[in-house]
Amino acid sequence: MDYKETIFRLFELQKFGIKLGLDSMRTILGRLGNPQDGGRFVHVSGTNGKGSTMAFLEAVLSRAGYKVGLYTSPHLVTFRERIRLGGRMVTEDEVMGLASEVWEATDPAKPPTFFEFVTAMAFLFFKRAGADIALMETGMGGRLDSTNVLEPLVSAVTNVGLEHTEHLGPTIPLIAFEKAGVIKPGKPFFAGRLSTDALTVIEDRAKELGTQVSLLGRDFKVRAGSTPEGLPRISFQGSSWNYHELDLGLMGAHQADNAALALAILEKLSGMGYPVAAMDIRAGLRWVSWPGRGELFPPGAWPPDGSGKAPLLLDGAHNPDGAKALSALLSERPERAIHLVAGVMADKDVGGVLSPLLPRSTRVYLTRPEYSRAEDPSRLLGRLGESLPAGDRLAGLFQRIPDAIGAAARDASEGDLVVVAGSLFTVGEARAWLTGQGLPESN
């Protein structure tokens, strides 16, 4: 099979849906020789901020000279984004080779899920490539997530909010219990900002396993400000580290918490064989890149013909907490008018995702990515009900993201801001079009 055929066959596994549990994963890895054994991992769970926290970690550790593996999901444009080493994506040839080996390790009568299959590819790749350390993001929850077969150096939870309630449970304590599954006996564990309900569950589980929770705001602290350009600038206090005026390369005040969590993990890793210099910390935090999450395209750099007179912001906010963080980011921006291009998955909390953004939006363009789970713009409008006021605030319903962005480009003037949000699938398709890459690789 060539690369396109390989990717098509991989995405066909999505028809088997989500099956939480570790038995199938352990069977596949056992047939592959357990490539996860002996690996050195940082394992991160959480509702929001996992990717940004790992991006900060990757940037600093890479600056310090380590060969860093990174496993994240979903991808925005190409499947290859999911598995990276030393800042580069796996090649098409590597994807084909890894997939072929994993197929041989699967039982046709008991096919794996898509996420199980790709996680096995990642473990195999990091083992073969000799990663010094690999940063592993959970796909869903933690306790029964396919990544939870590893033995971490350090594990963490960024935060806990309502998400995937049909799989993780309908309450914060139940979801916190699932995410607490990444805690391992005696292994360092770090937590970002948690509600009392979530913290109680996580600390109870940590106590059972003989693990101490290091908590943001209690055991390590951050003070946030901003640079003249409007990016976050933080001071960090850890158990022994103290850093002042660290500039962050990712937009939004919420990135202060993600950076602080990364710094707390780095402080612990520095005593476990991964020391980093102050200059690596400063440079890594400042020059970090995490596409589609608070990513700004300046005027004239979009759409493909460069006709946009306003800047365009891509942000993958796809749940209520993420939308609130984006709303807070927008409140910090100087633009006089916000043009919101929004597409949401049909199985998401549409009101929870868009309600924090609509009051800040001058014009709204409802659209959908070319993805099977995407909500149709007309049904999206119906589900919003009274949340979207009548009148000219609704710019229209668009079946194609390029049409919606094109309309926003024509409407937005200098001093305005165009925002694309509501789903990582929406942002991924928008980014692919804006950068001339066609459609994202997906089913």
C-alpha positions in Angstrom: 0.0 0.0 0.0 1.1 3.6 -0.6 0.8 6.3 1.9 -2.8 7.4 0.9 -4.0 3.8 1.0 -2.3 3.3 4.4 -4.1 6.4 5.8 -7.4 5.4 4.3 -7.2 1.9 5.9 -6.2 3.5 9.3 -9.2 5.8 9.3 -11.5 3.0 8.4 -10.8 1.7 12.0 -12.8 4.7 13.3 -16.0 2.7 12.4 -15.3 0.6 15.4 -15.7 3.6 17.6 -14.3 4.2 21.0 -13.6 1.2 23.2 -12.0 2.1 26.5 -9.9 -0.6 28.0 -6.3 -1.9 28.0 -6.6 -5.6 27.2 -6.5 -5.1 23.4 -3.7 -2.6 23.7 -1.6 -4.9 25.8 -2.1 -7.8 23.4 -1.0 -5.8 20.4 2.1 -4.4 22.2 3.0 -7.9 23.4 3.0 -9.2 19.8 5.3 -6.2 19.0 7.7 -7.0 21.8 6.3 -4.4 24.2 8.1 -1.4 22.7 6.8 0.7 25.6 8.9 -1.2 28.2 12.0 0.7 29.2 10.8 4.0 27.7 11.1 7.2 29.5 7.8 9.1 29.4 5.9 12.1 30.6 2.2 11.2 30.6 -0.4 14.1 30.5 -4.1 14.0 30.9 -6.7 16.7 31.2 -9.7 18.4 29.6 -7.9 21.4 28.1 -4.3 22.5 27.8 -2.7 19.1 27.3 -1.3 20.0 23.9 0.0 23.4 25.0 1.6 22.1 28.1 3.4 19.4 26.0 4.4 22.0 23.4 6.1 24.0 26.1 7.8 20.8 27.4 8.9 19.8 23.9 10.3 23.3 23.1 12.4 23.5 26.3 13.7 20.0 26.3 14.6 20.2 22.6 16.4 23.5 23.1 18.4 21.6 25.8 19.5 19.1 23.3 17.3 16.1 24.1 15.8 13.9 21.4 12.1 14.4 22.3 9.2 12.3 21.2 5.7 13.8 21.1 2.4 12.0 20.7 -0.7 14.1 20.4 -4.2 13.9 18.9 -6.1 14.8 16.9 -4.1 16.1 14.0 -5.1 19.4 12.2 -4.0 18.8 8.6 -1.9 15.6 8.3 -1.9 12.4 10.2 1.9 12.7 10.5 1.5 15.5 13.1 0.4 12.9 15.7 3.9 11.4 16.1 7.0 13.6 16.2 10.6 13.3 17.2 13.1 16.1 17.5 10.5 18.6 16.2 9.9 16.7 12.9 6.8 14.7 12.0 7.1 11.0 11.0 7.7 10.6 7.3 5.2 9.0 4.9 7.6 6.0 4.6 7.8 5.7 8.4 4.0 5.7 8.6 3.7 3.0 6.0 6.3 0.8 7.7 5.0 1.2 11.2 1.4 0.6 10.1 2.4 -2.6 8.3 4.1 -3.9 11.4 1.1 -3.1 13.6 -1.3 -4.7 11.2 0.7 -7.9 11.5 0.3 -7.8 15.2 -3.5 -7.4 15.2 -6.2 -10.1 15.1 -8.5 -9.6 12.1 -11.3 -11.1 14.2 -10.8 -8.6 17.0 -9.8 -5.3 15.2 -8.3 -2.5 17.3 -9.7 0.9 17.5 -8.1 3.7 15.5 -6.5 5.2 18.7 -5.1 1.8 19.9 -3.5 1.3 16.5 -1.9 4.7 16.3 -0.7 4.5 19.9 1.0 1.2 19.1 2.7 2.9 16.1 3.9 5.7 18.4 5.4 3.4 21.0 7.2 1.4 18.3 8.5 4.5 16.6 9.9 6.1 19.8 11.6 2.8 20.7 13.2 2.4 17.3 14.2 6.0 17.0 15.9 6.0 20.4 13.9 8.9 21.9 15.6 10.3 25.1 12.1 11.1 26.4 8.6 10.9 25.0 5.7 13.1 25.9 2.4 11.2 25.7 -1.0 12.8 25.6 -4.0 10.8 26.6 -6.8 10.5 24.0 -9.7 10.3 26.4 -9.8 10.1 30.2 -6.7 8.3 31.5 -7.5 5.2 33.5 -8.6 3.1 30.4 -6.9 5.2 27.8 -4.7 3.3 25.3 -1.6 5.3 26.4 -2.0 4.1 30.0 0.2 1.0 29.5 3.3 3.0 30.0 5.4 3.6 33.1 6.0 7.3 33.4 8.8 9.3 34.9 6.2 12.0 35.7 2.5 12.2 35.1 0.1 15.2 35.2 -3.4 16.4 34.8 -3.9 19.9 33.4 -7.5 20.5 34.5 -10.9 18.7 34.7 -14.1 19.8 33.0 -17.2 18.2 31.5 -16.3 16.3 28.3 -17.0 13.0 26.7 -19.6 12.4 29.4 -21.1 9.4 27.5 -17.8 7.6 28.1 -16.2 9.2 31.2 -19.3 10.0 33.3 -21.7 13.0 33.7 -20.0 14.6 36.7 -16.7 16.3 37.5 -15.8 13.7 40.2 -16.4 10.8 37.8 -14.3 12.4 35.1 -11.6 13.3 37.6 -11.5 9.6 38.6 -10.8 8.6 35.0 -8.1 11.2 34.6 -6.5 10.2 37.9 -5.8 6.9 36.2 -2.5 8.2 35.0 -1.2 8.5 38.6 1.3 5.7 39.3 2.5 4.4 42.6 5.3 6.5 43.9 5.7 8.5 40.7 5.7 12.3 40.7 2.3 13.7 39.8 1.5 17.3 39.0 -1.9 19.1 38.6 -3.0 22.4 37.2 -6.0 24.4 38.5 -8.6 22.0 39.8 -12.1 22.5 41.3 -12.5 21.2 44.8 -14.5 18.3 43.6 -11.8 17.2 41.1 -8.9 17.8 43.6 -10.6 15.7 46.3 -10.9 12.7 43.9 -7.4 13.1 42.6 -5.7 13.5 46.0 -7.7 10.5 47.4 -6.4 8.4 44.5 -2.9 9.6 44.9 -2.9 8.8 48.6 -4.0 5.3 47.9 -1.0 4.9 45.6 1.5 6.6 47.8 2.0 9.5 45.5 2.2 13.2 46.4 0.2 15.7 44.3 2.1 18.9 43.4 -0.7 21.4 42.8 -0.6 24.7 40.9 -1.3 27.6 43.3 -0.2 25.6 46.3 3.0 23.8 45.6 4.2 25.8 42.6 2.9 29.3 41.7 2.6 31.5 38.7 2.1 35.3 38.3 0.9 36.4 34.9 1.3 39.7 33.1 1.8 40.5 29.4 4.4 41.7 26.9 4.0 45.0 25.0 2.9 42.8 22.1 0.1 41.3 24.2 1.6 37.9 24.7 1.7 36.4 28.2 4.6 37.1 30.5 5.0 35.1 33.7 7.0 34.7 36.9 7.3 31.1 38.2 8.0 29.9 41.7 8.7 26.2 42.2 10.2 24.1 45.0 13.6 25.6 44.2 13.2 27.4 40.9 12.4 31.1 40.7 12.0 32.7 37.3 10.9 36.2 36.5 9.6 37.8 33.2 9.4 34.6 31.1 7.7 35.5 27.8 5.4 32.9 26.3 4.9 32.4 22.6 1.3 31.2 22.8 -1.6 33.7 23.1 -4.0 33.9 26.0 -3.8 34.4 29.7 -4.7 30.7 30.2 -1.3 29.8 28.8 0.3 31.0 32.0 -1.1 28.0 33.8 0.0 25.6 31.0 3.5 27.0 31.1 3.6 26.8 34.9 2.6 23.2 34.8 5.3 22.5 32.2 7.9 24.3 34.3 7.0 22.3 37.4 7.4 19.1 35.4 10.8 20.4 34.0 12.0 21.2 37.5 11.3 17.6 38.6 12.8 16.2 35.4 16.0 18.2 36.0 16.7 16.1 39.0 16.0 12.9 37.1 18.6 13.1 34.4 17.2 15.9 32.3 18.7 19.2 33.4 17.9 22.3 31.4 19.6 25.7 31.4 17.9 29.0 32.1 18.5 30.1 28.5 16.8 26.9 27.2 13.8 27.7 29.4 13.5 31.3 28.2 14.0 30.5 24.5 11.8 27.4 24.6 8.8 29.2 26.2 9.2 32.2 23.9 9.6 30.4 20.6 7.2 27.5 21.2 4.8 26.7 18.4 1.4 25.0 18.6 -0.6 25.5 15.4 -4.3 26.1 15.6 -4.3 27.1 19.2 -4.3 30.8 19.5 -2.5 31.0 16.1 -2.6 34.5 14.5 -2.4 35.2 10.8 -1.6 38.8 10.2 -3.4 41.0 7.7 -2.4 40.3 4.1 -1.4 36.7 5.0 -4.8 35.2 4.4 -6.9 34.0 2.7 -4.8 32.4 0.0 -5.0 35.6 -2.2 -3.9 37.7 0.7 -6.9 40.0 0.6 -7.7 39.9 4.4 -7.5 43.4 5.9 -7.8 42.2 9.5 -5.8 39.6 11.4 -7.3 36.1 11.6 -7.1 34.0 14.8 -7.4 30.2 14.7 -8.3 28.5 18.0 -9.4 24.9 18.6 -11.8 25.7 21.4 -14.3 22.8 21.2 -15.7 22.5 24.8 -17.1 25.0 27.3 -13.9 25.5 29.2 -11.9 26.0 26.1 -14.5 28.5 24.8 -14.3 30.4 28.0 -10.6 30.7 27.7 -10.9 31.9 24.1 -13.5 34.4 25.2 -11.1 35.7 27.8 -8.4 36.0 25.2 -10.7 38.0 22.9 -11.5 40.3 25.8 -7.8 41.1 25.9 -7.6 41.9 22.2 -7.7 45.6 21.0 -9.9 45.0 17.9 -13.2 46.9 17.7 -15.2 44.1 16.0 -15.0 40.3 16.1 -16.1 38.2 13.1 -16.7 34.6 14.3 -16.5 31.7 11.9 -17.8 28.7 13.8 -18.3 25.0 13.1 -19.0 22.5 15.8 -19.4 18.7 16.0 -22.9 17.5 16.2 -22.2 15.4 19.4 -20.7 18.4 21.3 -22.4 20.8 23.7 -23.1 23.4 21.0 -24.5 26.0 23.4 -21.6 25.4 25.9 -19.1 25.9 23.1 -20.6 29.0 21.4 -22.4 30.8 24.2 -19.2 32.3 25.7 -18.1 33.5 22.2 -21.3 34.9 20.8 -21.6 38.0 23.1 -18.1 39.0 22.0 -18.9 38.5 18.3 -20.1 41.4 16.0 -20.8 39.0 13.1 -21.3 35.3 13.1 -20.6 32.9 10.2 -21.9 29.4 10.8 -20.2 26.6 8.8 -19.1 23.0 9.0 -15.9 21.1 8.1 -16.1 18.2 5.6 -16.3 15.6 8.4 -19.0 13.1 9.2 -19.6 14.2 12.7 -19.9 17.9 11.9 -23.2 19.7 12.6 -25.0 21.2 9.6 -25.1 25.0 9.8 -28.9 25.2 9.7 -29.2 22.7 12.6 -26.4 24.5 14.4 -28.5 27.7 14.2 -31.6 25.8 15.5 -29.7 24.4 18.4 -28.4 27.9 19.4 -32.0 29.1 19.8 -32.1 32.4 21.6 -28.4 32.5 22.1 -27.8 34.1 18.7 -29.8 37.4 18.5 -31.7 38.1 15.3 -30.7 40.8 12.9 -27.5 41.4 10.9 -25.2 39.8 13.5 -25.8 36.5 11.6 -23.8 36.9 8.5 -25.0 33.6 7.0 -24.9 29.8 6.8 -22.0 28.3 4.8 -21.6 24.7 3.8 -17.9 25.2 3.1 -15.3 26.7 5.4 -13.5 28.6 2.6 -16.8 30.3 1.7 -17.4 31.3 5.4 -13.8 32.7 5.8 -14.0 34.4 2.4 -17.2 36.2 3.5 -15.5 37.2 6.8 -12.5 38.5 4.8 -14.8 40.7 2.7 -16.7 42.0 5.7 -13.8 42.6 8.2 -12.1 46.0 8.1 -8.8 47.2 9.4 -9.0 47.2 13.2 -11.3 44.1 13.3 -10.5 40.5 14.0 -11.6 37.3 12.3 -11.8 34.2 14.6 -12.2 30.6 13.5 -13.2 28.3 16.3 -15.7 25.6 17.6 -13.8 22.5 16.7 -10.3 21.3 16.0 -11.7 19.8 12.8 -13.0 23.2 11.8 -9.6 24.8 12.6 -7.7 22.1 10.9 -9.6 22.4 7.6 -9.4 26.2 7.8 -5.6 26.0 8.4 -5.2 23.5 5.5 -7.0 25.9 3.1 -5.2 29.0 4.4 -1.8 27.4 3.9 -2.6 25.8 0.5 -2.7 22.2 1.7 -6.1 21.3 0.5 -8.3 19.2 2.9 -6.9 17.6 6.0 -6.2 13.9 6.0 -9.3 12.3 7.5 -12.2 10.0 6.6 
